[in-house]
Structure formats: C-alpha cells, structure tokens
Amino acid sequence: MTTPVYTRSQLQGTACIQCGGEDGWLVPAGHVYTPTGARTAPLGWPVVAHPGCLAAES
Ligand SMILES: [Zn+2]
C-alpha cells in the first residue's frame, strides 16, 4: 500500500481529491492526513471532491 500524493490545490480544498479537477461542483469529502515526521502528528486537511468521484470511490 502506497501513500497517495496530493497536489497543493487538493490539500487546500480547491481541487477534487479524487481526480484533481478544479471545475464543477465540489463537496466536502472529509479529511486527508499527511505525515509530518516520525514523532509528530499527521497534518489533517479538509478536502473536497466531485459527488461523482465520491460515489466511484467505494
Ligand atoms: Zn473529481
């Protein structure tokens, strides 16, 4: 299992967390967490996604 790499736009909630698109209707999609180091807590980012991309996730 590999850790997904997100773009700055995805982490800042301006691009779909699934497909990376910035157009269209984006809805809150929970949070993603990026590691900040072995001894520090992961950083949580509130992210957005297209409804269709969310539905395809499962
Ligand atoms: Zn999308």
N, CA, C, O and the ligand as a Tripos MOL2 file, in Angstrom:
@<TRIPOS>MOLECULE
protein
  233   231    59     0     0
PROTEIN
NO_CHARGES

@<TRIPOS>ATOM
      1 N           0.8510   -1.1990    0.0000 N.3       1 MET1
      2 CA          0.0000    0.0000    0.0000 C.3       1 MET1
      3 C           0.8780    1.2370    0.0000 C.2       1 MET1
      4 O           1.7530    1.3960    0.8510 O.2       1 MET1
      5 N           0.6330    2.1070   -0.9650 N.am      2 THR2
      6 CA          1.4150    3.3270   -1.0660 C.3       2 THR2
      7 C           0.6070    4.5150   -0.5720 C.2       2 THR2
      8 O          -0.6200    4.5280   -0.6750 O.2       2 THR2
      9 N           1.2810    5.4850   -0.0500 N.am      3 THR3
     10 CA          0.6260    6.7110    0.3900 C.3       3 THR3
     11 C           0.3310    7.5840   -0.8150 C.2       3 THR3
     12 O           1.2410    7.9240   -1.5720 O.2       3 THR3
     13 N          -0.9210    7.9500   -1.0010 N.am      4 PRO4
     14 CA         -1.2260    8.8190   -2.1420 C.3       4 PRO4
     15 C          -0.5840   10.1860   -1.9790 C.2       4 PRO4
     16 O          -0.4580   10.6960   -0.8650 O.2       4 PRO4
     17 N          -0.1850   10.7670   -3.0830 N.am      5 VAL5
     18 CA          0.4190   12.1010   -3.0670 C.3       5 VAL5
     19 C          -0.5880   13.0850   -3.6460 C.2       5 VAL5
     20 O          -1.0930   12.8980   -4.7530 O.2       5 VAL5
     21 N          -0.8690   14.1240   -2.8910 N.am      6 TYR6
     22 CA         -1.8550   15.1030   -3.3180 C.3       6 TYR6
     23 C          -1.1670   16.3960   -3.7190 C.2       6 TYR6
     24 O          -0.0910   16.7370   -3.2290 O.2       6 TYR6
     25 N          -1.8220   17.0980   -4.6200 N.am      7 THR7
     26 CA         -1.3090   18.4050   -5.0150 C.3       7 THR7
     27 C          -1.6970   19.4350   -3.9600 C.2       7 THR7
     28 O          -2.5640   19.1980   -3.1200 O.2       7 THR7
     29 N          -1.0360   20.5760   -4.0280 N.am      8 ARG8
     30 CA         -1.3380   21.6790   -3.1160 C.3       8 ARG8
     31 C          -2.8200   22.0790   -3.2270 C.2       8 ARG8
     32 O          -3.4810   22.3340   -2.2210 O.2       8 ARG8
     33 N          -3.3210   22.1270   -4.4520 N.am      9 SER9
     34 CA         -4.7140   22.5280   -4.6700 C.3       9 SER9
     35 C          -5.6730   21.5360   -4.0240 C.2       9 SER9
     36 O          -6.6930   21.9250   -3.4560 O.2       9 SER9
     37 N          -5.3370   20.2540   -4.1140 N.am     10 GLN10
     38 CA         -6.1930   19.2440   -3.4890 C.3      10 GLN10
     39 C          -6.1890   19.3960   -1.9770 C.2      10 GLN10
     40 O          -7.2390   19.3090   -1.3410 O.2      10 GLN10
     41 N          -5.0200   19.6200   -1.3990 N.am     11 LEU11
     42 CA         -4.9250   19.7470    0.0540 C.3      11 LEU11
     43 C          -5.5910   21.0200    0.5420 C.2      11 LEU11
     44 O          -6.1100   21.0580    1.6570 O.2      11 LEU11
     45 N          -5.5850   22.0550   -0.2720 N.am     12 GLN12
     46 CA         -6.1770   23.3230    0.1470 C.3      12 GLN12
     47 C          -7.6560   23.4170   -0.1790 C.2      12 GLN12
     48 O          -8.2840   24.4500    0.0510 O.2      12 GLN12
     49 N          -8.2160   22.3350   -0.7150 N.am     13 GLY13
     50 CA         -9.6540   22.2760   -0.9240 C.3      13 GLY13
     51 C         -10.1480   23.0350   -2.1400 C.2      13 GLY13
     52 O         -11.3150   23.4240   -2.1940 O.2      13 GLY13
     53 N          -9.2700   23.2540   -3.1230 N.am     14 THR14
     54 CA         -9.7100   23.9280   -4.3400 C.3      14 THR14
     55 C          -9.7330   22.9870   -5.5340 C.2      14 THR14
     56 O         -10.0840   23.3970   -6.6400 O.2      14 THR14
     57 N          -9.3600   21.7240   -5.3210 N.am     15 ALA15
     58 CA         -9.4040   20.7420   -6.4010 C.3      15 ALA15
     59 C          -9.9050   19.4120   -5.8450 C.2      15 ALA15
     60 O          -9.6860   19.0830   -4.6790 O.2      15 ALA15
     61 N         -10.5820   18.6600   -6.7070 N.am     16 CYS16
     62 CA        -11.1300   17.3600   -6.3140 C.3      16 CYS16
     63 C         -10.0260   16.4360   -5.8010 C.2      16 CYS16
     64 O          -8.9950   16.2660   -6.4520 O.2      16 CYS16
     65 N         -10.2500   15.8500   -4.6400 N.am     17 ILE17
     66 CA         -9.2400   14.9840   -4.0410 C.3      17 ILE17
     67 C          -9.0960   13.6760   -4.8110 C.2      17 ILE17
     68 O          -8.0760   12.9960   -4.6980 O.2      17 ILE17
     69 N         -10.1110   13.3250   -5.5910 N.am     18 GLN18
     70 CA        -10.0620   12.0760   -6.3380 C.3      18 GLN18
     71 C          -9.4000   12.2400   -7.7050 C.2      18 GLN18
     72 O          -8.4920   11.4860   -8.0560 O.2      18 GLN18
     73 N          -9.8590   13.2300   -8.4720 N.am     19 CYS19
     74 CA         -9.3830   13.3500   -9.8500 C.3      19 CYS19
     75 C          -8.5120   14.5780  -10.0760 C.2      19 CYS19
     76 O          -7.8670   14.6930  -11.1180 O.2      19 CYS19
     77 N          -8.4860   15.5010   -9.1080 N.am     20 GLY20
     78 CA         -7.6430   16.6770   -9.2350 C.3      20 GLY20
     79 C          -8.2670   17.8150  -10.0160 C.2      20 GLY20
     80 O          -7.6480   18.8660  -10.1830 O.2      20 GLY20
     81 N          -9.4940   17.6190  -10.5010 N.am     21 GLY21
     82 CA        -10.1630   18.6590  -11.2790 C.3      21 GLY21
     83 C         -10.6100   19.8050  -10.3900 C.2      21 GLY21
     84 O         -11.0220   19.6020   -9.2480 O.2      21 GLY21
     85 N         -10.5220   21.0200  -10.9330 N.am     22 GLU22
     86 CA        -10.9290   22.2030  -10.1670 C.3      22 GLU22
     87 C         -12.2640   22.7540  -10.6450 C.2      22 GLU22
     88 O         -12.7830   23.7100  -10.0690 O.2      22 GLU22
     89 N         -12.8270   22.1570  -11.6950 N.am     23 ASP23
     90 CA        -14.0790   22.6510  -12.2540 C.3      23 ASP23
     91 C         -15.2640   21.8820  -11.6870 C.2      23 ASP23
     92 O         -15.1390   20.7540  -11.2110 O.2      23 ASP23
     93 N         -16.4170   22.5360  -11.7570 N.am     24 GLY24
     94 CA        -17.6430   21.8530  -11.3880 C.3      24 GLY24
     95 C         -17.9480   21.9520   -9.9080 C.2      24 GLY24
     96 O         -17.3460   22.7320   -9.1710 O.2      24 GLY24
     97 N         -18.8920   21.1470   -9.5070 N.am     25 TRP25
     98 CA        -19.4220   21.1680   -8.1470 C.3      25 TRP25
     99 C         -18.5390   20.3060   -7.2420 C.2      25 TRP25
    100 O         -18.3870   19.1040   -7.4570 O.2      25 TRP25
    101 N         -17.9670   20.9470   -6.2340 N.am     26 LEU26
    102 CA        -17.1160   20.2360   -5.2950 C.3      26 LEU26
    103 C         -17.7770   20.2350   -3.9260 C.2      26 LEU26
    104 O         -18.2420   21.2740   -3.4570 O.2      26 LEU26
    105 N         -17.8190   19.0990   -3.2980 N.am     27 VAL27
    106 CA        -18.4630   18.9700   -1.9930 C.3      27 VAL27
    107 C         -17.4350   18.5040   -0.9610 C.2      27 VAL27
    108 O         -16.4360   17.8810   -1.3220 O.2      27 VAL27
    109 N         -17.6700   18.7970    0.3130 N.am     28 PRO28
    110 CA        -16.7340   18.3360    1.3530 C.3      28 PRO28
    111 C         -16.5760   16.8190    1.3080 C.2      28 PRO28
    112 O         -17.5530   16.0830    1.1670 O.2      28 PRO28
    113 N         -15.3440   16.3700    1.4280 N.am     29 ALA29
    114 CA        -15.0540   14.9370    1.3050 C.3      29 ALA29
    115 C         -14.2120   14.4620    2.4920 C.2      29 ALA29
    116 O         -13.3720   13.5740    2.3520 O.2      29 ALA29
    117 N         -14.4430   15.0530    3.6390 N.am     30 GLY30
    118 CA        -13.7050   14.6120    4.8200 C.3      30 GLY30
    119 C         -12.3090   15.2000    4.8620 C.2      30 GLY30
    120 O         -12.0690   16.3090    4.3850 O.2      30 GLY30
    121 N         -11.4070   14.4480    5.4320 N.am     31 HIS31
    122 CA        -10.0530   14.9350    5.5990 C.3      31 HIS31
    123 C          -9.0590   13.9060    5.0610 C.2      31 HIS31
    124 O          -9.3220   12.7030    5.0720 O.2      31 HIS31
    125 N          -7.9340   14.3940    4.5990 N.am     32 VAL32
    126 CA         -6.8040   13.5200    4.3570 C.3      32 VAL32
    127 C          -5.7010   13.9330    5.3360 C.2      32 VAL32
    128 O          -5.6690   15.0630    5.8210 O.2      32 VAL32
    129 N          -4.8150   13.0040    5.6070 N.am     33 TYR33
    130 CA         -3.7520   13.2580    6.5750 C.3      33 TYR33
    131 C          -2.4110   13.0180    5.9200 C.2      33 TYR33
    132 O          -2.1800   11.9770    5.3050 O.2      33 TYR33
    133 N          -1.5390   13.9840    6.0570 N.am     34 THR34
    134 CA         -0.2070   13.8480    5.5000 C.3      34 THR34
    135 C           0.8000   13.7600    6.6440 C.2      34 THR34
    136 O           0.7360   14.5340    7.5980 O.2      34 THR34
    137 N           1.7170   12.8250    6.5420 N.am     35 PRO35
    138 CA          2.7100   12.6710    7.6080 C.3      35 PRO35
    139 C           3.6320   13.8770    7.6650 C.2      35 PRO35
    140 O           4.0130   14.4320    6.6340 O.2      35 PRO35
    141 N           3.9830   14.2710    8.8700 N.am     36 THR36
    142 CA          4.8680   15.4170    9.0340 C.3      36 THR36
    143 C           6.1910   15.0090    9.6540 C.2      36 THR36
    144 O           7.0750   15.8400    9.8610 O.2      36 THR36
    145 N           6.3230   13.7230    9.9480 N.am     37 GLY37
    146 CA          7.5590   13.2610   10.5630 C.3      37 GLY37
    147 C           7.2660   12.1210   11.5090 C.2      37 GLY37
    148 O           6.1110   11.8960   11.8730 O.2      37 GLY37
    149 N           8.2750   11.4120   11.9060 N.am     38 ALA38
    150 CA          8.0940   10.2110   12.7020 C.3      38 ALA38
    151 C           7.5490   10.5030   14.0970 C.2      38 ALA38
    152 O           6.8620    9.6680   14.6850 O.2      38 ALA38
    153 N           7.8500   11.6700   14.6190 N.am     39 ARG39
    154 CA          7.4970   11.9560   16.0120 C.3      39 ARG39
    155 C           6.4380   13.0390   16.1450 C.2      39 ARG39
    156 O           6.1360   13.4860   17.2510 O.2      39 ARG39
    157 N           5.8760   13.4600   15.0210 N.am     40 THR40
    158 CA          4.8490   14.4950   15.0780 C.3      40 THR40
    159 C           3.5520   13.9500   14.5070 C.2      40 THR40
    160 O           3.5580   13.0130   13.7090 O.2      40 THR40
    161 N           2.4520   14.5360   14.9170 N.am     41 ALA41
    162 CA          1.1490   14.0750   14.4630 C.3      41 ALA41
    163 C           0.9420   14.4190   12.9890 C.2      41 ALA41
    164 O           1.4300   15.4430   12.5120 O.2      41 ALA41
    165 N           0.2120   13.5550   12.2680 N.am     42 PRO42
    166 CA         -0.0920   13.8740   10.8730 C.3      42 PRO42
    167 C          -0.9070   15.1550   10.7850 C.2      42 PRO42
    168 O          -1.6570   15.5010   11.6980 O.2      42 PRO42
    169 N          -0.7440   15.8440    9.6760 N.am     43 LEU43
    170 CA         -1.4800   17.0720    9.4390 C.3      43 LEU43
    171 C          -2.7830   16.7260    8.7210 C.2      43 LEU43
    172 O          -2.7770   16.0300    7.7060 O.2      43 LEU43
    173 N          -3.9100   17.2230    9.2630 N.am     44 GLY44
    174 CA         -5.2000   16.9510    8.6480 C.3      44 GLY44
    175 C          -5.6320   18.0880    7.7340 C.2      44 GLY44
    176 O          -5.5080   19.2630    8.0800 O.2      44 GLY44
    177 N          -6.1360   17.7240    6.5720 N.am     45 TRP45
    178 CA         -6.5840   18.7170    5.5910 C.3      45 TRP45
    179 C          -8.0480   18.4440    5.2490 C.2      45 TRP45
    180 O          -8.3870   17.3300    4.8490 O.2      45 TRP45
    181 N          -8.9230   19.4460    5.3990 N.am     46 PRO46
    182 CA        -10.2970   19.2760    4.9210 C.3      46 PRO46
    183 C         -10.3070   19.3680    3.3970 C.2      46 PRO46
    184 O          -9.8660   20.3680    2.8310 O.2      46 PRO46
    185 N         -10.8030   18.3380    2.7420 N.am     47 VAL47
    186 CA        -10.7100   18.2760    1.2880 C.3      47 VAL47
    187 C         -12.0930   18.2320    0.6490 C.2      47 VAL47
    188 O         -13.1010   18.0120    1.3200 O.2      47 VAL47
    189 N         -12.1150   18.4440   -0.6580 N.am     48 VAL48
    190 CA        -13.3640   18.4340   -1.4160 C.3      48 VAL48
    191 C         -13.2610   17.4560   -2.5800 C.2      48 VAL48
    192 O         -12.1640   17.0740   -2.9890 O.2      48 VAL48
    193 N         -14.4070   17.0590   -3.1060 N.am     49 ALA49
    194 CA        -14.4240   16.1640   -4.2690 C.3      49 ALA49
    195 C         -15.7110   16.3740   -5.0420 C.2      49 ALA49
    196 O         -16.6880   16.9090   -4.5180 O.2      49 ALA49
    197 N         -15.7000   15.9390   -6.3180 N.am     50 HIS50
    198 CA        -16.9330   15.8960   -7.0880 C.3      50 HIS50
    199 C         -17.8240   14.7970   -6.5120 C.2      50 HIS50
    200 O         -17.3240   13.7420   -6.1200 O.2      50 HIS50
    201 N         -19.1250   15.0270   -6.4570 N.am     51 PRO51
    202 CA        -20.0330   13.9760   -5.9760 C.3      51 PRO51
    203 C         -19.8400   12.6720   -6.7530 C.2      51 PRO51
    204 O         -19.8770   11.5910   -6.1640 O.2      51 PRO51
    205 N         -19.6370   12.7640   -8.0530 N.am     52 GLY52
    206 CA        -19.4550   11.5630   -8.8610 C.3      52 GLY52
    207 C         -18.1810   10.8200   -8.5010 C.2      52 GLY52
    208 O         -18.1470    9.5890   -8.5320 O.2      52 GLY52
    209 N         -17.1320   11.5600   -8.1590 N.am     53 CYS53
    210 CA        -15.8680   10.9280   -7.7860 C.3      53 CYS53
    211 C         -16.0140   10.2460   -6.4340 C.2      53 CYS53
    212 O         -15.4450    9.1760   -6.2180 O.2      53 CYS53
    213 N         -16.7670   10.8500   -5.5230 N.am     54 LEU54
    214 CA        -17.0070   10.2340   -4.2240 C.3      54 LEU54
    215 C         -17.7540    8.9230   -4.3910 C.2      54 LEU54
    216 O         -17.4360    7.9280   -3.7410 O.2      54 LEU54
    217 N         -18.7500    8.9300   -5.2680 N.am     55 ALA55
    218 CA        -19.5530    7.7300   -5.4770 C.3      55 ALA55
    219 C         -18.7220    6.6070   -6.0600 C.2      55 ALA55
    220 O         -18.9870    5.4320   -5.8030 O.2      55 ALA55
    221 N         -17.7030    6.9680   -6.8560 N.am     56 ALA56
    222 CA        -16.8820    5.9590   -7.5070 C.3      56 ALA56
    223 C         -15.8230    5.4010   -6.5750 C.2      56 ALA56
    224 O         -15.1770    4.4010   -6.8880 O.2      56 ALA56
    225 N         -15.6440    6.0470   -5.4280 N.am     57 GLU57
    226 CA        -14.5480    5.6600   -4.5480 C.3      57 GLU57
    227 C         -14.7260    4.2640   -3.9830 C.2      57 GLU57
    228 O         -13.7620    3.5050   -3.8840 O.2      57 GLU57
    229 N         -15.9550    3.9170   -3.6090 N.am     58 SER58
    230 CA        -16.1900    2.6260   -2.9990 C.3      58 SER58
    231 C         -16.2560    1.5600   -4.0870 C.2      58 SER58
    232 O         -16.4500    0.3830   -3.7850 O.2      58 SER58
    233 ZN        -13.3630   14.6730   -9.3360 Zn       59 ZN59
@<TRIPOS>BOND
     1     1     2 1
     2     2     3 1
     3     3     4 2
     4     3     5 am
     5     5     6 1
     6     6     7 1
     7     7     8 2
     8     7     9 am
     9     9    10 1
    10    10    11 1
    11    11    12 2
    12    11    13 am
    13    13    14 1
    14    14    15 1
    15    15    16 2
    16    15    17 am
    17    17    18 1
    18    18    19 1
    19    19    20 2
    20    19    21 am
    21    21    22 1
    22    22    23 1
    23    23    24 2
    24    23    25 am
    25    25    26 1
    26    26    27 1
    27    27    28 2
    28    27    29 am
    29    29    30 1
    30    30    31 1
    31    31    32 2
    32    31    33 am
    33    33    34 1
    34    34    35 1
    35    35    36 2
    36    35    37 am
    37    37    38 1
    38    38    39 1
    39    39    40 2
    40    39    41 am
    41    41    42 1
    42    42    43 1
    43    43    44 2
    44    43    45 am
    45    45    46 1
    46    46    47 1
    47    47    48 2
    48    47    49 am
    49    49    50 1
    50    50    51 1
    51    51    52 2
    52    51    53 am
    53    53    54 1
    54    54    55 1
    55    55    56 2
    56    55    57 am
    57    57    58 1
    58    58    59 1
    59    59    60 2
    60    59    61 am
    61    61    62 1
    62    62    63 1
    63    63    64 2
    64    63    65 am
    65    65    66 1
    66    66    67 1
    67    67    68 2
    68    67    69 am
    69    69    70 1
    70    70    71 1
    71    71    72 2
    72    71    73 am
    73    73    74 1
    74    74    75 1
    75    75    76 2
    76    75    77 am
    77    77    78 1
    78    78    79 1
    79    79    80 2
    80    79    81 am
    81    81    82 1
    82    82    83 1
    83    83    84 2
    84    83    85 am
    85    85    86 1
    86    86    87 1
    87    87    88 2
    88    87    89 am
    89    89    90 1
    90    90    91 1
    91    91    92 2
    92    91    93 am
    93    93    94 1
    94    94    95 1
    95    95    96 2
    96    95    97 am
    97    97    98 1
    98    98    99 1
    99    99   100 2
   100    99   101 am
   101   101   102 1
   102   102   103 1
   103   103   104 2
   104   103   105 am
   105   105   106 1
   106   106   107 1
   107   107   108 2
   108   107   109 am
   109   109   110 1
   110   110   111 1
   111   111   112 2
   112   111   113 am
   113   113   114 1
   114   114   115 1
   115   115   116 2
   116   115   117 am
   117   117   118 1
   118   118   119 1
   119   119   120 2
   120   119   121 am
   121   121   122 1
   122   122   123 1
   123   123   124 2
   124   123   125 am
   125   125   126 1
   126   126   127 1
   127   127   128 2
   128   127   129 am
   129   129   130 1
   130   130   131 1
   131   131   132 2
   132   131   133 am
   133   133   134 1
   134   134   135 1
   135   135   136 2
   136   135   137 am
   137   137   138 1
   138   138   139 1
   139   139   140 2
   140   139   141 am
   141   141   142 1
   142   142   143 1
   143   143   144 2
   144   143   145 am
   145   145   146 1
   146   146   147 1
   147   147   148 2
   148   147   149 am
   149   149   150 1
   150   150   151 1
   151   151   152 2
   152   151   153 am
   153   153   154 1
   154   154   155 1
   155   155   156 2
   156   155   157 am
   157   157   158 1
   158   158   159 1
   159   159   160 2
   160   159   161 am
   161   161   162 1
   162   162   163 1
   163   163   164 2
   164   163   165 am
   165   165   166 1
   166   166   167 1
   167   167   168 2
   168   167   169 am
   169   169   170 1
   170   170   171 1
   171   171   172 2
   172   171   173 am
   173   173   174 1
   174   174   175 1
   175   175   176 2
   176   175   177 am
   177   177   178 1
   178   178   179 1
   179   179   180 2
   180   179   181 am
   181   181   182 1
   182   182   183 1
   183   183   184 2
   184   183   185 am
   185   185   186 1
   186   186   187 1
   187   187   188 2
   188   187   189 am
   189   189   190 1
   190   190   191 1
   191   191   192 2
   192   191   193 am
   193   193   194 1
   194   194   195 1
   195   195   196 2
   196   195   197 am
   197   197   198 1
   198   198   199 1
   199   199   200 2
   200   199   201 am
   201   201   202 1
   202   202   203 1
   203   203   204 2
   204   203   205 am
   205   205   206 1
   206   206   207 1
   207   207   208 2
   208   207   209 am
   209   209   210 1
   210   210   211 1
   211   211   212 2
   212   211   213 am
   213   213   214 1
   214   214   215 1
   215   215   216 2
   216   215   217 am
   217   217   218 1
   218   218   219 1
   219   219   220 2
   220   219   221 am
   221   221   222 1
   222   222   223 1
   223   223   224 2
   224   223   225 am
   225   225   226 1
   226   226   227 1
   227   227   228 2
   228   227   229 am
   229   229   230 1
   230   230   231 1
   231   231   232 2
@<TRIPOS>SUBSTRUCTURE
     1 MET1         2 RESIDUE 1 A MET
     2 THR2         6 RESIDUE 1 A THR
     3 THR3        10 RESIDUE 1 A THR
     4 PRO4        14 RESIDUE 1 A PRO
     5 VAL5        18 RESIDUE 1 A VAL
     6 TYR6        22 RESIDUE 1 A TYR
     7 THR7        26 RESIDUE 1 A THR
     8 ARG8        30 RESIDUE 1 A ARG
     9 SER9        34 RESIDUE 1 A SER
    10 GLN10       38 RESIDUE 1 A GLN
    11 LEU11       42 RESIDUE 1 A LEU
    12 GLN12       46 RESIDUE 1 A GLN
    13 GLY13       50 RESIDUE 1 A GLY
    14 THR14       54 RESIDUE 1 A THR
    15 ALA15       58 RESIDUE 1 A ALA
    16 CYS16       62 RESIDUE 1 A CYS
    17 ILE17       66 RESIDUE 1 A ILE
    18 GLN18       70 RESIDUE 1 A GLN
    19 CYS19       74 RESIDUE 1 A CYS
    20 GLY20       78 RESIDUE 1 A GLY
    21 GLY21       82 RESIDUE 1 A GLY
    22 GLU22       86 RESIDUE 1 A GLU
    23 ASP23       90 RESIDUE 1 A ASP
    24 GLY24       94 RESIDUE 1 A GLY
    25 TRP25       98 RESIDUE 1 A TRP
    26 LEU26      102 RESIDUE 1 A LEU
    27 VAL27      106 RESIDUE 1 A VAL
    28 PRO28      110 RESIDUE 1 A PRO
    29 ALA29      114 RESIDUE 1 A ALA
    30 GLY30      118 RESIDUE 1 A GLY
    31 HIS31      122 RESIDUE 1 A HIS
    32 VAL32      126 RESIDUE 1 A VAL
    33 TYR33      130 RESIDUE 1 A TYR
    34 THR34      134 RESIDUE 1 A THR
    35 PRO35      138 RESIDUE 1 A PRO
    36 THR36      142 RESIDUE 1 A THR
    37 GLY37      146 RESIDUE 1 A GLY
    38 ALA38      150 RESIDUE 1 A ALA
    39 ARG39      154 RESIDUE 1 A ARG
    40 THR40      158 RESIDUE 1 A THR
    41 ALA41      162 RESIDUE 1 A ALA
    42 PRO42      166 RESIDUE 1 A PRO
    43 LEU43      170 RESIDUE 1 A LEU
    44 GLY44      174 RESIDUE 1 A GLY
    45 TRP45      178 RESIDUE 1 A TRP
    46 PRO46      182 RESIDUE 1 A PRO
    47 VAL47      186 RESIDUE 1 A VAL
    48 VAL48      190 RESIDUE 1 A VAL
    49 ALA49      194 RESIDUE 1 A ALA
    50 HIS50      198 RESIDUE 1 A HIS
    51 PRO51      202 RESIDUE 1 A PRO
    52 GLY52      206 RESIDUE 1 A GLY
    53 CYS53      210 RESIDUE 1 A CYS
    54 LEU54      214 RESIDUE 1 A LEU
    55 ALA55      218 RESIDUE 1 A ALA
    56 ALA56      222 RESIDUE 1 A ALA
    57 GLU57      226 RESIDUE 1 A GLU
    58 SER58      230 RESIDUE 1 A SER
    59 ZN59       233 GROUP 0 **** ****
